[in-house]
Amino acid sequence: QVQLVESGGGLVQPGGSLRLSCAASGFTFSIYAMRWYRQAPGKEREWIAFISNIGSNTLYADSVKGRFTISRDNAKNTVYLQMNSLKPEDTAVYYCNTQRRGVDVWGQGTQVTVSS
């Protein structure tokens, strides 16, 4: 069964850091690019980061560039999102994603709340 499971969310103060993880199973993780998205209350889901299958290429949305870093460990079938200098506007549910055989695969999401 193809599955993505996010973890690592929580409550953090502005300026703080969190590292999200997304554990993949049920498919050959190392041949697929991975993405992180987020969805804030009342807003559409927003793409924020991309990493190629071997991690050689990364891309970021302007809203997170310079603050967030995507990485992966193919030996552990896991993709990460290191989030630094967090702002209240980063509050959202964060999802990892891949596209397998033309079909989007999503995790259940993990809540990140940035508040003092």
Residue pairs with C-beta under 8 A, 6 or more apart in sequence:
1 25
1 26
2 25
2 26
2 27
2 100
2 105
3 24
3 25
3 26
3 107
4 22
4 23
4 24
4 96
4 97
4 98
4 105
4 106
4 107
5 22
5 23
5 25
5 107
5 108
6 20
6 21
6 22
6 94
6 95
6 96
6 107
6 108
6 109
6 110
7 20
7 21
7 22
7 23
7 110
8 18
8 19
8 20
8 21
8 110
9 18
9 20
9 93
9 94
9 110
9 111
9 112
9 113
10 18
10 111
10 112
10 113
11 113
11 115
12 18
12 86
12 112
12 113
12 114
13 86
13 114
13 115
13 116
14 86
14 87
14 88
14 114
14 115
14 116
15 85
15 86
16 86
16 114
17 82
17 83
17 84
17 85
17 86
18 83
18 86
18 112
19 80
19 81
19 82
19 83
20 36
20 80
20 81
20 83
20 94
20 96
20 110
20 112
21 78
21 79
21 80
22 34
22 36
22 78
22 79
22 80
22 81
22 96
22 107
23 76
23 77
23 78
24 34
24 77
24 78
24 79
24 98
25 77
27 98
27 100
27 105
29 74
29 77
30 53
30 54
30 74
31 53
32 53
32 98
32 99
32 100
33 50
33 51
33 52
33 53
33 98
33 99
34 50
34 51
34 70
34 72
34 79
34 96
34 97
34 98
35 47
35 49
35 50
35 51
35 96
35 97
35 98
36 47
36 48
36 49
36 68
36 70
36 79
36 81
36 94
36 95
36 96
36 97
37 45
37 46
37 47
37 48
37 94
37 95
37 96
37 97
38 45
38 46
38 48
38 90
38 92
38 93
38 94
38 95
38 112
39 45
39 46
39 92
39 93
39 95
39 109
40 46
40 89
40 91
40 92
41 91
41 92
43 92
45 95
46 61
46 63
46 92
47 61
48 60
48 61
48 63
48 64
48 68
48 81
49 58
49 59
49 60
49 61
49 64
49 68
49 70
49 81
50 57
50 58
50 59
50 60
50 70
51 57
51 58
51 70
51 71
51 72
51 79
52 58
54 74
55 71
55 72
55 74
58 69
58 70
60 68
60 70
63 89
64 83
64 90
67 83
67 84
67 85
67 86
68 81
68 82
68 83
68 84
69 81
69 82
69 84
70 79
70 80
70 81
70 82
71 79
71 80
71 82
72 78
72 79
72 80
73 80
79 96
81 94
81 96
83 90
83 112
86 112
86 114
87 114
88 114
88 115
89 114
90 112
90 114
91 112
91 113
91 114
91 115
92 111
92 112
93 109
93 110
93 111
93 112
94 109
94 110
94 111
94 112
95 106
95 107
95 109
96 106
96 107
97 104
97 105
97 106
97 107
98 104
98 105
99 105
